[in-house]
Amino acid sequence: MNRIDRLSAILIMLQSSSSVKTKHISDRFNISVRTVYRDIKALEDAGIPITGDSRVGFSLVEGFKLPPLMFTEEEAFSFLAAERLVDRFSDFGFKENYRSGIEKIKAVMRLAERETIDNFSPTIDSLDFQFQNPTDSQNILQAVMRQIANRKQIVISYFSYNKQELSDRKIDPIGIFFSMSNWYLIAFCHIKKDYQTFRVNRIKNIIETDNNFEREHPSFKSLLKSLGDKQDLHEVILEVNKTEYSLIDESKYYQGLIKEKEEGEKIELHFMVFSLERFARWYLSFLDVAKILYPQDFKTIIKTIINNAKM
């Protein structure tokens, strides 16, 4: 990315967030901290009013308005793709708010961009036979996200699949993640006195409270990693050559992919999965291109499946 494009991208970051840390900019564009400072100064020299510093983060002065948004054709297409995914994998309230946000974006687009989206929209959709849609009357996901952001407790009625019963839980919601076509919530349960995962579409009712969290909780990332041993959530890391990466199809997103990391000529794929055996059967499709880095037990599972195969 050349510097002009990078400066424009940094400006968009500043416009879309209340505060942007130096490290966030550095990591996003793979540049040094010194280069970040030079870019911020270049924007200020161009007349962009920026406030803040490296400690608290940078932001645009309140009230400053940028010209109407301009999008590339590829960016416009990405909005449509995201809209279909939101429609397919979220509940009623989330869908409605996303659509409202997209309409606001369209309102500040140029006419040609709006026409591109309107013309392309009928040509993109999703098939419904593979996954179960959340009930349209649900507004659970939006409420969960709102309480996570506000660090407020919620009371849920949760259906336990194993016990086949409904129970009420008071919980501190910490974060959510998407895996195997479902949303999951990690929260501290005041009944169990421990951190647990809850499948969002098994939450039958939710009460939002004004009660703040009663304790300080570990970061969501650390909880996501540590819950593996407690609730059969396992981390799997695969390694693929960049030249063969394209052979790993889009199904990886439904297998619990949480991160992709470039290491020289290799790409590491990090997954969080509930069943190593089930994930192993997906992995076998890419046995010749994807190397197992972690865990070692996963290799044993693969060998067992291959040895027991009926040829």
Secondary structure as GFF3:
##gff-version 3
##sequence-region A 1 311
A	DSSP	alpha_helix	3	16	.	.	.	ID=ss1
A	DSSP	alpha_helix	22	29	.	.	.	ID=ss2
A	DSSP	alpha_helix	33	45	.	.	.	ID=ss3
A	DSSP	beta_strand	50	53	.	.	.	ID=ss4
A	DSSP	beta_strand	57	60	.	.	.	ID=ss5
A	DSSP	alpha_helix	73	89	.	.	.	ID=ss6
A	DSSP	alpha_helix	92	107	.	.	.	ID=ss7
A	DSSP	alpha_helix	111	120	.	.	.	ID=ss8
A	DSSP	three_ten_helix	121	123	.	.	.	ID=ss9
A	DSSP	alpha_helix	140	150	.	.	.	ID=ss10
A	DSSP	beta_strand	152	160	.	.	.	ID=ss11
A	DSSP	beta_strand	165	179	.	.	.	ID=ss12
A	DSSP	beta_strand	182	189	.	.	.	ID=ss13
A	DSSP	beta_strand	194	199	.	.	.	ID=ss14
A	DSSP	three_ten_helix	200	202	.	.	.	ID=ss15
A	DSSP	beta_strand	203	212	.	.	.	ID=ss16
A	DSSP	alpha_helix	220	231	.	.	.	ID=ss17
A	DSSP	beta_strand	234	241	.	.	.	ID=ss18
A	DSSP	three_ten_helix	242	247	.	.	.	ID=ss19
A	DSSP	three_ten_helix	250	254	.	.	.	ID=ss20
A	DSSP	beta_strand	257	263	.	.	.	ID=ss21
A	DSSP	beta_strand	266	273	.	.	.	ID=ss22
A	DSSP	alpha_helix	276	283	.	.	.	ID=ss23
A	DSSP	three_ten_helix	284	286	.	.	.	ID=ss24
A	DSSP	beta_strand	290	294	.	.	.	ID=ss25
A	DSSP	alpha_helix	296	307	.	.	.	ID=ss26
###
